[in-house]
Amino acid sequence: MATIAMPTPGDKATFRTCPVTALKVDLAAERLIIANAVAAVVFLLIGGLFALLLALTRWQAIHLLPPDWFYRILTGHGFDMLVAWMVFFEVAGLYFGGAVMLNARLVLPKVAWGAFILMAAGAVLVNVIVLLGKADVMFTAYVPLKAHPLFYLGIIFFAVGALIAVILFFATLVTAKREKTYEGSMPLVTYGLVAAAIIAVYTLLSGALAFVPTFFWSMGWIDNVDPGYYRNLFWSFGHPAQQINLAAMVAIWYALAAITVGAVPLNEKLSRSAFILYILFINLGSAHHLLVDPGPGFLWKATNTSYAMYLAVLGSLIHAFSIPGAVEVAQRRKGFTNGLLEWLRKAPWREPGFSALVISMTLFGWIGGVTGVTIGTEQINMTAHNTMRLPGHFHATVVSGTTLAFMGLTYYLIPLIFRKELKLKKWASWQPYVFGFGMLLVSVGMIASGLQGVSRRHWDITFAGAPFKAAVPSTAQLMLGIMGIGAIIAIVGGIMYLTVVLVSVFTGKRQEAHRLTLVMEQKNPLVEDAIAVVGVEVDEAVAPKGTFVIVLAFLMFFVIYYFSNWWLLGRSWMIR
Amino acid sequence: MLAPERIWWKPLHRMEKSWLIVAFSWCVLLTIMMPLWFFYGRQNVPATTFRTTPQKYQQQTTAFIEQYQVDTLNRLPVVAPPPDSDIYLLARQWQWTPVLQLEKGKTYRLHLSSTDVQHGFSLQPVNLNLQVLPGYDYVATITPTQSGEFSIVCNEFCSIGHHLMVGKIIVTE
């Protein structure tokens, strides 16, 4: 495919020069970044509205929606958030990391527009079919539960569009290298996006393997699709799709750390190796969804669930040290060298990119990562499968982690790419805290109710009308209430984000950005602080001692949570 | 954000090295916990699976109910099978059949399958969860360690009546 995407010698691109970063910005790429980012935000808005309705239904005291609409909206929420919002934003990110950051032009912008239209058409199709009540099958669409053929077709359109965008990204990288638009190696952020894009390729191909036969089956062209194989193929798409988010998010963490405090990766070798670990091992994670399925045996499950010895987890543990470590070193170089944590106390907490980075990393790691590895353990999964612990885990990763990181980055894309003055800076400054606090309650409420056995995707835990009542402890109800309150707070945070974005884009003065940071009255940390220290060795005074203590505390928490889960399992009925 | 110089393959800082060693050791421990529990733990994920068909599974369940039925509860048969026997639980929209009456401390081979769509076996408040697929006969060897009444909640979405699908297991002393 790359040969098709090669630019012809006659290709001409128009550039502007960014006054902040001195990078040349391809105007075609810029328009595509804007289009994809806007589409992402639109689906975030729809998905967020759905989220509110769902949370207010599962909060048993309110119990807003009737069952059919609850399941319908849940299907739409899953697709809009996990697929549409994420992938549109990632495509914007790929064009940014590929063309803009490498000073290069985007190849074949017309094809990129075609990809955009395919994705948009697919996403709209899925939403329409779901809202018409023709696809009450959940995001996972497990066969033999059948949806309208256009539901599967919509997903296929979206995936094909995304695949084209990824291929264009690779072609852009090749062109940039050939045309020597940058010196040295590719920046780490772009490198992380390459990892995300490689994962995206096999993710989207698995999606095709899952959805194309299912589409044929829904049309009546083939008789049946095996539910066990479908689950395997679907999760080879569904889980790695979230790992694309993960790799993109980690890349954005490095970007936010660079933008807000001028952090430079401590050791490029280490950080880059961690991304390689993702590429090699993270796809095995799809087996996490099949741990209590009939079919595969212990060895298959244990090998896959451990990502062949938790090597992808190791990748995340490396970033968990490298990113705060880079922030600490950058801060210590500014003179905040007292004690273990002065660098953190004196950090730019009012800068939304910084608070978004810290909250995103904290909730992603401490809640999402720890619970994810724990429930992804073969035997422990029996106490977690399809309970609220699962949405609790991925709301901490995908929402508190990835979504918040994407939100944080948006505040910098508006002046740099939209070239609009960012309005409502105070709102932007508070937004990560409001959203993060709300999501903390959501995740903890979900996990705590799941630990008490509450099922996910379930309309009524009072079981009114069922032949038997299942005893749900009242504390579980309380936890669902906490989740509901958290959802309202998070929605407020989401509305703040959307308001800042929309007000800035539509009413902000058109102006060239003059510095990278938004609310701090200081120079550009990225350009002025960082260049001086690239390649300078880390000496004792600036060594990341505080980070070392923080990661050890994190590990202690991890160990305690993990082994308490084995203890919980050990109290269960005997089963083999 | 910035392009680093061409050669970035540099040795690690002391702290990075220490963290890498600590983190990797934790990963190794995480890995060996699973085989350790597999050999020494009393709760392991069942692996026995047979191919079946909805018709065949329906027949097996019907025969099982006829053989051991002792009572009826909410129009569902209550079945009290002897220990060490094969017991059948059938999932369909939106019902678990039959109600099982087991003895505490005794072992049973619990068969799980569906005759229509996917379902989720969620034993509450024990909180043991297994996936139930049509066409797959999943066999879990279980030993109840508590007595009392337990419910089986369906925790895989199985269309509109999903939340009504609750079954029962009664464990006697």
Interface residues (C-beta under 8 A of the other chain):
Chain A: P67 D68 Y71 M101 L102 D136 V137 M138 Y142 V143 P144 L145 Y182 E183 G184 S185 M186 P187 L188 V189 D226 P227 G228 R231 Y254 A255 A258 I259 V264 P265 L266 N267 E268 K269 L270 R272 L290 L291 V292 D293 P294 G295 P296 G297 F298 K301 A302 T305 S306 M309 Y310 L311 V313 L314 L317 I318 F321 S322 G325 V373 T377 E378 Q379 N381 M382 T383 A384 H385 N386 T387 L451 Q452 G453 S455 R456 R457 H458 W459 D460 I461 F463 G465 A466 P467 F468 K469 A470 A471 V472 P473 L526 A530 I531 V534 G535 V538 A543 P544 K545 T547 F548 V551 L552 L555 F558 V559 Y562 W566 L569 G570 S572 W573 M574 I575 R576
Chain B: M1 L2 A3 P4 E5 R6 W8 W9 K10 L12 H13 R14 M15 E16 S18 W19 L20 V22 A23 F24 W26 C27 V28 L30 T31 M33 M34 P35 W37 F38 G41 R42 Q43 N44 V45 P46 A47 T49 N74 R75 L76 Q95 T107 L112 D116 V117 Q118 G120 S122 L123 Q124 P125 V126 N127 L128 N129 L130 Q131 V132 L133 P134 G135 Y136 D137 Y138 A140 T141 I142 T143 P144 T145 Q146 S151 V153 C154 N155 E156 F157 C158 S159 I160 H162 H163 L164 M165 V166 G167 K168
